[in-house]
Amino acid sequence: MVPQLAKREIPKEIVFPTNYKTSFKKQELKHLINIAKSSHASIKVLHVSEEDKLNEQQTNNKKLLDEYFEEVSHSFHLLSQLSVPAAINCFVESRESDMVAFINSKHSFFASILNQPLVKGIAYSSKVPILVMHDLKN
């Protein structure tokens, strides 16, 4: 999705928000990895949390993402004390990121927030393209 106000340029930094509660398959991330490779973009994995520590499942899922993204420049970031939409917007704006990418799953991190009016409003006023990838589990 490319919102009307979005800048239209080759991405150099792509934000991938996650709570690490979902175990992704590499196949689900292939489009993101391909975009990052072809545009020489870095992927910034953003964890928005109220918790200071990751549980064992989250730690394992973070390690999986580190393996999946080994072919592209990537790093891990944490924001807390903000709602998910606010944290994403703050991170994207402060870093002047070029794209936000996530996997749409009815059981995922974004499932509950995608249907909220606030998030729909953010998507429509976004200044960066949003890549929504398909969850292969559904």
Summary of the structure (lengths in Angstrom):
residues: 138
radius of gyration: 14.0
end to end distance: 20.7
largest distance: 40.6
contacts: 418
relative contact order: 0.26
helix: 38%
strand: 22%
